[in-house]
Amino acid sequence: MSFTGARLSFMMTEGRPAQKPKSELRQWRAWLAVFGGALVHLTLGTVYTFGNMSPYITSYIREHGQQKDITYGTSVWIYACAIIGQGSSMYFGGILGRLIGPRWTTLIGSLLSSGGVALSYFAIVNFYALCATYGLMFGLGVGLAYVNPLSCAMRWMPSHRGFANGIVVAGFGAGALIFDQVQTKYINPHNLKVSVHEHGSCGKEESYFGGKDPKQAELLERVPHCFLLLGLIYACMQIVGCLLLSNPPEAEPEAQGYKKVSAEEPIGDVMESSESTSGALDSAPRYQIDLNCGCSRVKMGPIHRPATSRSFFGEDLSPKRAVPTWLFAILWLTFLVNGQAVTYVATLYKAFGQSVHIGSDHFLANVGTIASPFNAFARIFWGFIADRYSYRTAMFSMTSICTVLLCSFYFTPHLGPAAYAIWVALLFFCLGGNFSLFPFATATTFGDKFVGPNYGMIFSSQVISGVLGASLTSNLICKLGYAGLIPLCAGFQFIGVLLALVFPYPSQVAASQQRTVQQ
């Protein structure tokens, strides 16, 4: 970043002053692409508002829908369908982006997701139809649109991959910050409390909106109209964001000091050339932030050198070559087990709060709102840590903290509403890091060229994770209750800690490259 007088311009520097107008124009184009991607992700990230919408949706279906006995455990399948759709389509989003470009691919996926939300106005009377629109259709659109803004950002800023994709996915994490409040203020402006307390099939009490109170009836009548409002807002934001997306010129990687490599070029030669292609890159340290203000200069965040190399293999690997590697398997499995905590916290934090009588409906909605900026900042923070140190260091730290938080989460209601809110916020701070660390790990491990399809393949783990999480929640909540489900999620997260330790540091890969890359 650079301050010149009263004019603010954003500059990612690598030890070289921006002297040419062309270079400054490129920097502005880079930041516009990053901002456009973040704006699109802000709407896609409303998948995290399901935890806030779940009491309204479940209560409406019980009162006016065809499934009168639906419970919160069952409604988790709507979120699971969204994750299944996202995981199933993300690979094709990466492929389509290479064929028709990131702008059109992102627009198609974005409008599919907002269309699914709008169609939920009609589908909400039937649980299975809602799984198709607010779940599967929305998720398919998210998957198609998700990865191209990330690949754009990392191509514009190849030496700051973690920081760039962290900013974009921060929009995804911040979706609930705005739209939790939009949903709650529109549906429940008077802060009505749940009024129906029933014992489910497993004998445990659950609380819903409804009953004979006219105000409760008015609240439920606003639920379908909320879907139309949200769909329209999403579509408008998505169109603006897509207009700002573009790939950098093809010659830019060489201008950034990277050498175009051939698949036939020996790995050792590639690795050697990648370290010595540009004298400027080798002679000057690189920083996340390089701030010039008059004659003063502030540098923050020196970047860990091996993490900014072209890839672990010295060249770009296509999915055909990346998937058989053991590094891909480790990343895929880590995302699978981490997804269990994501599913639980994102869908049931509000229902858990209601079950232990933590505050009012507005308070629980505000908990989600407070957690959202933690979710957003986490993506930048953990991306920064990965840039400075490595994916392994960042993932091990994040999963370790999350495991401790999950182990103690069940007891927070005994400490009061404030403790409950703090734990939810910290959990989102940890869980949000997954969505910047895995794109970062994909790019640094397998290269930038195929980052969209490769990350789509890694994200396919969320198809299994979504099904597994929803099955465990719906089938075990009666047997184990929240006291059993939360430690179970902590157990999955601990497996993520162990897998993070298995993944190598960049410096450890050089010795095994000849055996890993398929000739």
Phi, psi and omega in degrees: 000150182215133176254126175233104185063230181266002185264132181254125174227143183264126184221123172266111188257156178227040180087004182239125179293144178276100187255332186265142176303325180299320179294319179293321178297322179297321180296319178295320178297323179297314182289329175294320177295319178295317179295318178299318177297320179295324180294317177296315182294335177299323178280322179295328181288357177291357170303333179283353176277357181299323178300327177283323182281339187306314178298323179291314181296311182297319180293321180296315181296323178295326182273317189238354183266188184268345180249090186286345184254015181296144180236174178296325178298323179286321183294344177301336181295336176296312177296320180299320178297323177296317179292322177298315178298318180296314180294329182284330188256350187294322177300316181291332174296320177294319178294314181296325178298326178286337182271314185243001177097158184291328185294309183289322178297315179295322180294316179300311180296320182297313182291331175294320180291313180292328175295322177297322177295314182296320180293343178295343173305321180272330189276347191293343179287348180230124183302318183289324176294323179292325174299327181285323185267296182288342178261276190295311183297315177300315181294321177299318178295319178298317180297318179295321186272343194293309197278332184294320173300326178292312181296324175300311183299316182288332176286324178290328183233070187294337179268001181225047187300313181298317180294316183293310181288337174295321178294316181297309182286348170298326174299320178299318180288336182272358182304318181290337181302318181270311194275342168301318181288321177300313181297312185291317181294327180283314185280319186232064184294337183263008177056047178289146177267158175301137188242347182251121180241115184230155174265124181285189183296338181262006176085002180265142184283136173230150186242139184223163169277154178136205183093199185267354180294125180301325179294324177294321178296319178296321178302312183292329179294336180278347184299309180298321181294334178297325179296320178296316180299313181296317180301320180293315180297314180303312184299318180297315179295322182293321180297315179297314181298319181294327179296336182270350183279140173193156173275151175291161176304148185298334182281351186297322179303322178291324178295335179274002177098011179260144179261133174292130185244155178254151180296337180275348183287133181303144184298318181300320179293321181295314182296322180293318182289328181292336180272347187229014183295317185239123178295326181294321181292323184282330188273340185240134175292155181248148185229150174297317181230128176234102192254117177256127178223095184067237180267359181262152180218131180238129178243134183226136171077068175299137187270134176298122191299310183300332182289346182255006176290167187303310176193170177299331186260000179079001179206170180276128178257130175286165178305326180299326181266333183281319186301320181289351183285153179288335177295321176298317181300319180295315179297318182296314181292322179297316179295325179299309184286325177295331181295339179294316178293323178299313181299313184294307186294320184291333187257331191240004182297323181285318178297322176296318178298320178293325182293334179252013174058049176271101172065190182267178178297319178295323178297314181293325174294321178293331175299315177296324179293318178295322181291334185298312177296332174295318177299317181290311182296328180302323183292323176287315183298308183290329172296321177298315179297319179295319177298317186283323183246278178186165174301316183300314180298315182294315182292319178297316180296315183295311182292327178294314179297318181296322178298317179296318180296318180293322180298332183253357187298321184300332185270355184296326178302332179289341179267353177111166181302324182297317179296320178300314180297319180296317181295318178298316180298316181292325176297316178294328177297322178283312185295327180296334181297336178305324191272000166250329182287321182287320171298320178299312181296323178297314182292316183284336180275316187246355178099166185279329192301319183247029185297326179296301178298321181295317178292327175299321178293319178294320181290344178300341176300336182287343173297310178292320181297319180295315179296315181296315180297316180293322179295315179297318182295311184289329184266333185256349183295330177287321184280320185255332186069184178295331180293338178262324182293320183295312176297328178298316176297322178297325177296317175299319181294326178294327174298323176298325176299314181294320180293326177297325179289334180285327182293135187280158166288156179306322182291341182275349186278332188305320185292336185254006185295319182298329180278335187274316183287131177281125182284000000 
